[in-house]
Amino acid sequence: MTDPQLPPPYGSVPPAPPAAPPAPPAHAPAAYGSAVPPVPLAPGYTAPEYTAPPGAYQVPVGGYAAPGGAYTVPDPAPRPSKLTGTLSLVFALVAAVVAPIVAAFASYEVGRRVPEAIVRLNSDDLSSLAVLSPARDQVLWAEISFWAGTILGIAAIVLGIIAIARKRGRGQGIGALIVAVVAPAIFFLIAGVALGAGAAAGGIGLYS
């Protein structure tokens, strides 16, 4: 036993004082996710409106307006129409494909009927008009196809140059120029081959 008035011996630990009981919480914590109920105000008391202190920075009502002269993205320039180049290419294809096909059918019929006309005519009457008289309709179609192809080829060249110069379908314009230039050679080649094939067929028919 030790005297309570004497200091504790060296090395001994004094007993800890008893802990005070915890104070009851003023308000029970709200459950997670639940709304916190508003705190009731005293009768006759209204909550003061918040006003910014003098000199404080305030946001203007309606937001900030764009400053005058600010940089804006310019509208992209409209792309030029490719109609001119497309038309030139269409005209060139008609002159290089459609016109030779029509001329080929007409030339074949002309060549097929010429040998028979030569045999039937007298040697004194072998003029070009007399020889081509049995195939005058086919000759007319061959001429129509030739002149139509010529007009369309010239139009294709003119429109192709305009399309290239004004960038209105430059690729189509270049293609139209190339096709229109070689179109006459295609026309005469196909018409000549068809005329020869028709003449051979007509000669075989006479001696068969």
BALOBA-1460 file (C-alpha; in Angstrom, 3 decimals):
// residues 208
<rec num="1" residu="m" x="0.000" y="0.000" z="0.000"/>
<rec num="2" residu="t" x="1.187" y="3.494" z="-0.796"/>
<rec num="3" residu="d" x="0.168" y="6.728" z="0.705"/>
<rec num="4" residu="p" x="-2.178" y="8.643" z="-1.675"/>
<rec num="5" residu="q" x="-0.530" y="11.890" z="-0.629"/>
<rec num="6" residu="l" x="2.914" y="10.720" z="-1.681"/>
<rec num="7" residu="p" x="4.007" y="10.841" z="-5.297"/>
<rec num="8" residu="p" x="3.923" y="7.543" z="-7.133"/>
<rec num="9" residu="p" x="7.150" y="5.662" z="-7.235"/>
<rec num="10" residu="y" x="9.396" y="6.038" z="-10.265"/>
<rec num="11" residu="g" x="8.359" y="3.821" z="-13.198"/>
<rec num="12" residu="s" x="4.785" y="3.358" z="-12.134"/>
<rec num="13" residu="v" x="1.912" y="4.587" z="-14.380"/>
<rec num="14" residu="p" x="-0.860" y="6.547" z="-12.744"/>
<rec num="15" residu="p" x="-4.333" y="5.271" z="-13.462"/>
<rec num="16" residu="a" x="-6.170" y="7.033" z="-16.301"/>
<rec num="17" residu="p" x="-9.110" y="9.212" z="-15.337"/>
<rec num="18" residu="p" x="-12.499" y="7.839" z="-16.292"/>
<rec num="19" residu="a" x="-13.696" y="8.891" z="-19.809"/>
<rec num="20" residu="a" x="-16.580" y="11.312" z="-20.007"/>
<rec num="21" residu="p" x="-19.773" y="9.890" z="-21.525"/>
<rec num="22" residu="p" x="-20.346" y="10.992" z="-25.199"/>
<rec num="23" residu="a" x="-22.743" y="13.850" z="-25.721"/>
<rec num="24" residu="p" x="-25.930" y="12.876" z="-27.536"/>
<rec num="25" residu="p" x="-26.071" y="14.197" z="-31.152"/>
<rec num="26" residu="a" x="-28.219" y="17.234" z="-31.737"/>
<rec num="27" residu="h" x="-29.687" y="15.769" z="-34.893"/>
<rec num="28" residu="a" x="-29.607" y="12.191" z="-36.108"/>
<rec num="29" residu="p" x="-27.606" y="11.855" z="-39.396"/>
<rec num="30" residu="a" x="-29.710" y="11.524" z="-42.502"/>
<rec num="31" residu="a" x="-29.578" y="8.286" z="-44.413"/>
<rec num="32" residu="y" x="-27.574" y="8.222" z="-47.629"/>
<rec num="33" residu="g" x="-29.630" y="9.390" z="-50.588"/>
<rec num="34" residu="s" x="-32.422" y="10.890" z="-48.485"/>
<rec num="35" residu="a" x="-33.231" y="14.571" z="-48.578"/>
<rec num="36" residu="v" x="-32.261" y="16.666" z="-45.591"/>
<rec num="37" residu="p" x="-35.374" y="18.271" z="-44.095"/>
<rec num="38" residu="p" x="-35.284" y="22.037" z="-44.020"/>
<rec num="39" residu="v" x="-34.611" y="23.715" z="-40.729"/>
<rec num="40" residu="p" x="-37.794" y="25.451" z="-39.526"/>
<rec num="41" residu="l" x="-37.495" y="29.182" z="-39.066"/>
<rec num="42" residu="a" x="-38.774" y="31.105" z="-36.143"/>
<rec num="43" residu="p" x="-42.192" y="32.714" z="-36.558"/>
<rec num="44" residu="g" x="-41.921" y="36.116" z="-38.254"/>
<rec num="45" residu="y" x="-38.358" y="35.538" z="-39.399"/>
<rec num="46" residu="t" x="-37.477" y="35.545" z="-43.110"/>
<rec num="47" residu="a" x="-34.190" y="34.438" z="-44.616"/>
<rec num="48" residu="p" x="-32.115" y="37.444" z="-45.779"/>
<rec num="49" residu="e" x="-31.380" y="37.782" z="-49.491"/>
<rec num="50" residu="y" x="-27.779" y="37.409" z="-50.487"/>
<rec num="51" residu="t" x="-26.233" y="40.469" z="-52.035"/>
<rec num="52" residu="a" x="-22.697" y="40.764" z="-53.261"/>
<rec num="53" residu="p" x="-20.507" y="43.011" z="-51.146"/>
<rec num="54" residu="p" x="-19.492" y="46.363" z="-52.628"/>
<rec num="55" residu="g" x="-16.711" y="46.017" z="-55.176"/>
<rec num="56" residu="a" x="-17.325" y="42.301" z="-55.772"/>
<rec num="57" residu="y" x="-17.253" y="40.969" z="-59.332"/>
<rec num="58" residu="q" x="-20.741" y="40.330" z="-60.652"/>
<rec num="59" residu="v" x="-21.811" y="38.402" z="-63.782"/>
<rec num="60" residu="p" x="-24.137" y="40.485" z="-65.979"/>
<rec num="61" residu="v" x="-27.674" y="39.261" z="-66.454"/>
<rec num="62" residu="g" x="-28.048" y="37.242" z="-69.680"/>
<rec num="63" residu="g" x="-24.399" y="36.203" z="-69.852"/>
<rec num="64" residu="y" x="-21.563" y="37.787" z="-71.740"/>
<rec num="65" residu="a" x="-22.112" y="39.206" z="-75.221"/>
<rec num="66" residu="a" x="-19.590" y="38.538" z="-77.950"/>
<rec num="67" residu="p" x="-17.246" y="41.506" z="-78.307"/>
<rec num="68" residu="g" x="-17.534" y="43.521" z="-81.490"/>
<rec num="69" residu="g" x="-15.023" y="42.643" z="-84.152"/>
<rec num="70" residu="a" x="-14.359" y="39.162" z="-82.743"/>
<rec num="71" residu="y" x="-13.019" y="36.496" z="-85.095"/>
<rec num="72" residu="t" x="-15.671" y="34.288" z="-86.618"/>
<rec num="73" residu="v" x="-15.115" y="31.255" z="-88.812"/>
<rec num="74" residu="p" x="-15.863" y="32.285" z="-92.419"/>
<rec num="75" residu="d" x="-18.376" y="30.279" z="-94.412"/>
<rec num="76" residu="p" x="-16.701" y="27.804" z="-96.776"/>
<rec num="77" residu="a" x="-16.750" y="28.912" z="-100.394"/>
<rec num="78" residu="p" x="-19.355" y="27.033" z="-102.450"/>
<rec num="79" residu="r" x="-17.856" y="24.397" z="-104.683"/>
<rec num="80" residu="p" x="-18.230" y="25.152" z="-108.397"/>
<rec num="81" residu="s" x="-20.720" y="23.061" z="-110.296"/>
<rec num="82" residu="k" x="-19.375" y="20.215" z="-112.423"/>
<rec num="83" residu="l" x="-22.254" y="20.379" z="-114.873"/>
<rec num="84" residu="t" x="-20.135" y="21.890" z="-117.657"/>
<rec num="85" residu="g" x="-17.533" y="19.135" z="-117.472"/>
<rec num="86" residu="t" x="-20.192" y="16.441" z="-117.260"/>
<rec num="87" residu="l" x="-22.022" y="17.754" z="-120.339"/>
<rec num="88" residu="s" x="-18.793" y="17.922" z="-122.321"/>
<rec num="89" residu="l" x="-17.995" y="14.318" z="-121.454"/>
<rec num="90" residu="v" x="-21.503" y="13.147" z="-122.372"/>
<rec num="91" residu="f" x="-21.339" y="14.917" z="-125.739"/>
<rec num="92" residu="a" x="-17.924" y="13.422" z="-126.445"/>
<rec num="93" residu="l" x="-19.101" y="9.898" z="-125.618"/>
<rec num="94" residu="v" x="-22.144" y="10.255" z="-127.862"/>
<rec num="95" residu="a" x="-19.929" y="11.494" z="-130.699"/>
<rec num="96" residu="a" x="-17.413" y="8.675" z="-130.209"/>
<rec num="97" residu="v" x="-19.780" y="5.765" z="-129.461"/>
<rec num="98" residu="v" x="-23.384" y="6.358" z="-130.534"/>
<rec num="99" residu="a" x="-22.691" y="8.075" z="-133.860"/>
<rec num="100" residu="p" x="-20.229" y="5.373" z="-135.056"/>
<rec num="101" residu="i" x="-22.688" y="2.618" z="-134.113"/>
<rec num="102" residu="v" x="-25.469" y="4.220" z="-136.181"/>
<rec num="103" residu="a" x="-23.040" y="4.778" z="-139.045"/>
<rec num="104" residu="a" x="-21.877" y="1.156" z="-138.836"/>
<rec num="105" residu="f" x="-25.397" y="-0.228" z="-139.377"/>
<rec num="106" residu="a" x="-26.060" y="2.205" z="-142.219"/>
<rec num="107" residu="s" x="-22.682" y="1.536" z="-143.872"/>
<rec num="108" residu="y" x="-23.174" y="-2.215" z="-143.703"/>
<rec num="109" residu="e" x="-26.508" y="-1.941" z="-145.528"/>
<rec num="110" residu="v" x="-24.993" y="0.401" z="-148.098"/>
<rec num="111" residu="g" x="-22.139" y="-2.012" z="-148.758"/>
<rec num="112" residu="r" x="-24.500" y="-4.964" z="-148.998"/>
<rec num="113" residu="r" x="-26.728" y="-3.302" z="-151.624"/>
<rec num="114" residu="v" x="-24.047" y="-1.710" z="-153.796"/>
<rec num="115" residu="p" x="-22.838" y="-4.943" z="-155.549"/>
<rec num="116" residu="e" x="-26.360" y="-5.802" z="-156.623"/>
<rec num="117" residu="a" x="-26.872" y="-2.285" z="-157.975"/>
<rec num="118" residu="i" x="-23.605" y="-2.477" z="-159.936"/>
<rec num="119" residu="v" x="-24.611" y="-5.765" z="-161.543"/>
<rec num="120" residu="r" x="-28.052" y="-4.543" z="-162.531"/>
<rec num="121" residu="l" x="-26.939" y="-1.210" z="-163.958"/>
<rec num="122" residu="n" x="-25.418" y="-0.773" z="-167.385"/>
<rec num="123" residu="s" x="-21.774" y="0.096" z="-167.703"/>
<rec num="124" residu="d" x="-22.722" y="3.533" z="-169.070"/>
<rec num="125" residu="d" x="-24.826" y="4.375" z="-166.022"/>
<rec num="126" residu="l" x="-22.384" y="3.572" z="-163.186"/>
<rec num="127" residu="s" x="-22.562" y="6.975" z="-161.550"/>
<rec num="128" residu="s" x="-22.345" y="7.307" z="-157.788"/>
<rec num="129" residu="l" x="-25.967" y="8.368" z="-157.469"/>
<rec num="130" residu="a" x="-27.176" y="5.445" z="-159.519"/>
<rec num="131" residu="v" x="-25.075" y="2.964" z="-157.564"/>
<rec num="132" residu="l" x="-26.205" y="4.331" z="-154.198"/>
<rec num="133" residu="s" x="-29.842" y="4.706" z="-155.241"/>
<rec num="134" residu="p" x="-30.962" y="1.346" z="-153.758"/>
<rec num="135" residu="a" x="-29.425" y="2.377" z="-150.402"/>
<rec num="136" residu="r" x="-30.390" y="6.032" z="-150.311"/>
<rec num="137" residu="d" x="-32.100" y="5.737" z="-146.903"/>
<rec num="138" residu="q" x="-29.030" y="4.108" z="-145.396"/>
<rec num="139" residu="v" x="-26.788" y="6.753" z="-146.963"/>
<rec num="140" residu="l" x="-28.977" y="9.430" z="-145.390"/>
<rec num="141" residu="w" x="-28.623" y="7.826" z="-141.942"/>
<rec num="142" residu="a" x="-24.873" y="7.628" z="-142.361"/>
<rec num="143" residu="e" x="-24.716" y="11.322" z="-143.211"/>
<rec num="144" residu="i" x="-26.957" y="12.256" z="-140.275"/>
<rec num="145" residu="s" x="-24.779" y="10.290" z="-137.864"/>
<rec num="146" residu="f" x="-21.645" y="11.913" z="-139.287"/>
<rec num="147" residu="w" x="-22.886" y="15.484" z="-138.931"/>
<rec num="148" residu="a" x="-24.446" y="14.831" z="-135.537"/>
<rec num="149" residu="g" x="-21.178" y="13.365" z="-134.294"/>
<rec num="150" residu="t" x="-19.274" y="16.341" z="-135.711"/>
<rec num="151" residu="i" x="-21.510" y="18.887" z="-133.962"/>
<rec num="152" residu="l" x="-21.428" y="17.013" z="-130.670"/>
<rec num="153" residu="g" x="-17.661" y="16.624" z="-130.868"/>
<rec num="154" residu="i" x="-17.171" y="20.371" z="-131.387"/>
<rec num="155" residu="a" x="-19.537" y="21.141" z="-128.512"/>
<rec num="156" residu="a" x="-17.648" y="18.687" z="-126.297"/>
<rec num="157" residu="i" x="-14.333" y="20.393" z="-127.089"/>
<rec num="158" residu="v" x="-15.697" y="23.877" z="-126.362"/>
<rec num="159" residu="l" x="-17.383" y="22.836" z="-123.096"/>
<rec num="160" residu="g" x="-14.310" y="20.858" z="-122.070"/>
<rec num="161" residu="i" x="-12.085" y="23.923" z="-122.456"/>
<rec num="162" residu="i" x="-14.541" y="26.019" z="-120.431"/>
<rec num="163" residu="a" x="-14.717" y="23.356" z="-117.705"/>
<rec num="164" residu="i" x="-10.927" y="23.198" z="-117.444"/>
<rec num="165" residu="a" x="-10.464" y="26.980" z="-117.434"/>
<rec num="166" residu="r" x="-13.186" y="27.665" z="-114.836"/>
<rec num="167" residu="k" x="-12.629" y="24.499" z="-112.762"/>
<rec num="168" residu="r" x="-16.150" y="23.239" z="-113.366"/>
<rec num="169" residu="g" x="-15.365" y="19.557" z="-113.653"/>
<rec num="170" residu="r" x="-11.751" y="19.692" z="-114.766"/>
<rec num="171" residu="g" x="-11.355" y="15.900" z="-114.878"/>
<rec num="172" residu="q" x="-14.456" y="15.444" z="-117.005"/>
<rec num="173" residu="g" x="-13.338" y="18.278" z="-119.282"/>
<rec num="174" residu="i" x="-9.933" y="16.691" z="-119.893"/>
<rec num="175" residu="g" x="-11.571" y="13.339" z="-120.631"/>
<rec num="176" residu="a" x="-14.038" y="15.008" z="-122.995"/>
<rec num="177" residu="l" x="-11.211" y="16.667" z="-124.951"/>
<rec num="178" residu="i" x="-9.382" y="13.380" z="-125.396"/>
<rec num="179" residu="v" x="-12.504" y="11.461" z="-126.464"/>
<rec num="180" residu="a" x="-13.677" y="14.227" z="-128.814"/>
<rec num="181" residu="v" x="-10.309" y="14.365" z="-130.574"/>
<rec num="182" residu="v" x="-10.217" y="10.626" z="-131.289"/>
<rec num="183" residu="a" x="-13.942" y="10.421" z="-132.121"/>
<rec num="184" residu="p" x="-13.519" y="11.150" z="-135.895"/>
<rec num="185" residu="a" x="-10.940" y="8.384" z="-136.227"/>
<rec num="186" residu="i" x="-13.285" y="5.973" z="-134.444"/>
<rec num="187" residu="f" x="-16.184" y="7.005" z="-136.693"/>
<rec num="188" residu="f" x="-14.376" y="6.488" z="-140.003"/>
<rec num="189" residu="l" x="-12.727" y="3.268" z="-138.857"/>
<rec num="190" residu="i" x="-15.987" y="1.635" z="-137.806"/>
<rec num="191" residu="a" x="-17.911" y="2.958" z="-140.825"/>
<rec num="192" residu="g" x="-15.204" y="1.712" z="-143.213"/>
<rec num="193" residu="v" x="-15.062" y="-1.737" z="-141.647"/>
<rec num="194" residu="a" x="-18.868" y="-2.028" z="-141.737"/>
<rec num="195" residu="l" x="-18.976" y="-0.870" z="-145.367"/>
<rec num="196" residu="g" x="-16.384" y="-3.452" z="-146.364"/>
<rec num="197" residu="a" x="-18.172" y="-6.200" z="-144.455"/>
<rec num="198" residu="g" x="-21.464" y="-5.277" z="-146.129"/>
<rec num="199" residu="a" x="-19.875" y="-5.258" z="-149.603"/>
<rec num="200" residu="a" x="-18.370" y="-8.688" z="-148.967"/>
<rec num="201" residu="a" x="-21.710" y="-10.019" z="-147.796"/>
<rec num="202" residu="g" x="-23.447" y="-8.559" z="-150.863"/>
<rec num="203" residu="g" x="-20.890" y="-10.039" z="-153.262"/>
<rec num="204" residu="i" x="-21.185" y="-13.467" z="-151.685"/>
<rec num="205" residu="g" x="-24.977" y="-13.245" z="-151.989"/>
<rec num="206" residu="l" x="-24.741" y="-12.558" z="-155.733"/>
<rec num="207" residu="y" x="-22.572" y="-15.559" z="-156.555"/>
<rec num="208" residu="s" x="-24.041" y="-18.034" z="-154.104"/>
